[in-house]
Amino acid sequence: MNDVRGGRPMLPGGRVYRIHWVLGTDRLRAVCHCAAEREFDDPVGLWQWLLAHPAGHEQPQPNRPSRQSAQAFQLRPEIKEEMS
Amino acid sequence: MSSMPRDQWYVAAYRSEIGPELFSRTICGEPILFWRTRSGRVTAVPDRCVHRRFPLSKPPSRLVDDQVVCGYHGFAYGPDGRCVFVPGQSRIPRTARLLPYPLAEQDAFVWVFIGDPARADAARIPRAPYLDSPEFTTVAGMEPLKARFSLLVDNLLDLSHETYLHGGYIGTPEVAATPITTEVDEEAGIVYVSRHMDDAECPPFYAKSTGLAGRIARWQDIEYTPPCLYKLHSRIAPVGSAPNPDGTDPDAFHVEVVYAITPETEHSTHDFWAVARDFALGEEEVSEFLAENNRTVVLQDVEALNVLEQVISAERDGYQELSVNIDTGGLAARRMLQRQVRSGQTAPATA
């Protein structure tokens, strides 16, 4: 997380979702409370992935975050509605 | 379907607004009558006589010895809402009662619970202790907003708009240009958005109030507990300064900007704002400057959101808007509010 400005955790809870805007890029890094993480270029797709926990939240691979486009996820209708 | 979450605590007023006179304010579509009794306690009951619904806050309704007397037919109620007088008869019907709202006075605010009173737990009310702390000096106000409260939530969760809407006051180029970190604790019900600008232009709002000249470190840490309380922890310091490991931060100026976002109706909102500072304590000139400037900033938002409300009200259903990186926190807040709306629609706990 050294490349993320202001990236230190602020909320102490055990089920906290964290989203870092990766410095110098247009990308967002989502970190689930289960430690899975993934990069996105769109916050709507990002939330769909986070809130789908545990679906698609494989163990993180250090130093090699996977990349995923929003379209690759099956959108749950209730999440779609909540974001509108 | 209502967009205003029920079974929630809302700020109804500043404590200083409620005295020994009748005071009415509509919260989530419910007109509520307040007054401070002779014992100093605030009471909150529906602002409608049970008889023919005449507003008890409207003259010639009046307060007589801690009893409110309806100006239409003379029904009288005590501070607990019980009817104590019915004109022309001695029997008081069992249903002649105004059901009191759960209420709490905390941190300069009067909070009321909108929903099923059996679900009211005052321990859930979020805190803003700076507002009546002797270690801070606070200026505050409230502006009526002719827009749905979710538009103000969107506005406050994304401060990049400061660069464009509030240029010359609190906006500088760095606000919109600096990436944010967003955290969401769904169990605790908190959305946290952090923007730390380590080398930024000092906007007039902070230059004139702190005396800092040139570039500054400017940190904005938003802590929103939906639906009502929003806190912006603002840290202003010389470039290169950081808080000590023990949490002390002697080189910095701290400003706690607090909003209470209270729906009045589906399409109007009470926009409570307060600015608490830990410097220039008690200095009237600084207070006047911050009050005037913050009110100007709030009114810039009000003007923009009033326009936006008209636009949204007139558009077709299902309009697809666009969200980008700066909206990450706002999207989280929307989701939390939607969940609160749904949970407030369940059957009453008292049923």
Interface residues (C-beta under 8 A of the other chain):
Chain A: V4 R5 G6 G7 P9 M10 L11 G13 G14 R15 V16 Y17 R18 I19 H20 W21 V22 L23 D26 L28 D42 P43 V44 L46 W47 L51 I79 E81 E82 M83 S84
Chain B: T178 P179 I180 T181 T182 E183 V184 D185 E186 E187 A188 I190 Y192 S194 R195 H196 D198 W219 D221 E321 S323 V324 N325 D327 T328 L331 A332 R334 R335 Q338 R339
